[in-house]
Amino acid sequence: MNSKPIGYESSKDVISFLDPNLRLALSFRHPSNWTAEKAVPLKIDKLMMDNHKIVVDRTTYECAIYQMNHCENKPPFRVSGRNELNRKWTCDVDEYGIPDYITKAGGGLPGNSGILNERLEPIDEILFGVKDLVKIPTDEGRMDRLKSILDFQKQRHQQLLRIRWKTEIDIPEKVPKLDVPDFEARRRAQKSYSDFTLVYRLSHFRLFTEEELNLLKTEEHVQSAITLMEERIDMMEKLILPFENRKNNIRPKFEIHVTKRQGNSNSFIVLERVNYNGNLHKAMNSLREIMFSKRGQPVVVSKLNITHDCKLAGPIPMPRELKMKITELDLEENVPTELMEPIIDATSSPVEKLHIHVNDDTPQNMDLEFIKTCKVLNISKNHGTMLPVILNLVNLTVNIQLSDSVFFSNDEYVSLINHWIETKKPVGTCFTFSTDKEEEEIIESFDFIADQFEEAITEYGIISIPMENSTAITVTCEGAWERNEVKMRVVTLD
């Protein structure tokens, strides 16, 4: 007996016309719609997945950890993600809220270990993300030092508030003129404010001087400086808090919030709240499963980007039974190509454009069907030689990005040409090497290549090397923007 609701087919018809994010929203709010929603092909223009978020057509879905009971009069605050003060990334926290990058390093407060670099500067940063010349070996001493720095920030905040107070009661002899009527004056005021923010970023262990405070020429800049200082104080207090919790044996309540954010907006809505169990990545895996697993039809994606941006997590586990029809695919560094092999729908057309970022730390398998059949293959690499990556490619159109750290020597050009001759590369094959080499260097390379082949013909800056069956390999150089492009083609001989 068919247990599906009477309106099941009608629901499918309606769902097929809905925006993908509206479809996902309906499924989140009404799980009873999942059966019908997952039976209809999901079509997405741009989809991005990494270890911490999913972006569907400019709508971001994310899992984040929040501390819930910081203070009675303060809202929950986020503890996972990138800290803007010390630039550290936190995935998980312990029962006190101490970030995983600290617990994995032993759990102690970071500080000056006494090891110096070649400029005689400490190599280690303190918790606040700056280097301190004072060597303090104990956690207790380091905490006192952090509190001293925090106290300096609060005093600096008072200095800025006094400027605003003077501005409001208008003491012209002590306050720089705040009216900025002309363009040149505004430009000078902005330059002064930029100089002040540089001082703000680079100094932490003292108060502002009178000269530095006088860099704030407008009321708007004074208010901006106050806001910057308040944000810094707030971040410092939150960084110290977990260590105070540990000292006082306080175990706060943490939750994972599944959020939805539109475009570049800072505001978001909370879709779901669950207790934090110590594993943020597991929550993200569950979110991917809810959104994409067990769909009756392949997900149709115009452009898919997959990024592996977390050193603490392995490659992204893809949802069960997920199949995709993809037009353009971008695999960032450390994303193994094998990840996509079971996902790409074998019955669909080949991938139109494939971008692969090769990292020597994660060797890529380039002998996979979806790579061999893609129409345009773009390859970049973090360092080293490119030849082993591209030597056995069967694609007709390949674009290779070269740089100072990714080289392709003259001998390697010759090896590639010999390989093309031996394997009888088909007409239409075109490899483009984008390089920042100057034209003079490229001409030297062309002279070297031409000398290695007796039958090579050089004319009008083009090298032509005959092959069998009235075909030839041509090597040319073309300017493109600020870079040059070396093109190797297989063409027919007229």
PyMOL commands that set and color helices and strands:
alter all, ss='L'
color gray80, all
select helices_A, chain A and resi 8-15+20-29+31-39+100-103+139-169+183-202+210-213+219-247+280-292+337-339+369-372+387-390+410-423+439-451
alter helices_A, ss='H'
color red, helices_A
select strands_A, chain A and resi 43-49+53-56+59-67+77-78+81-82+89-90+254-262+269-275+299-306+324-331+353-358+376-381+384-385+397-401+406-407+430-435+457-459+462-466+471-480+483-492
alter strands_A, ss='S'
color yellow, strands_A
deselect
rebuild
show_as cartoon
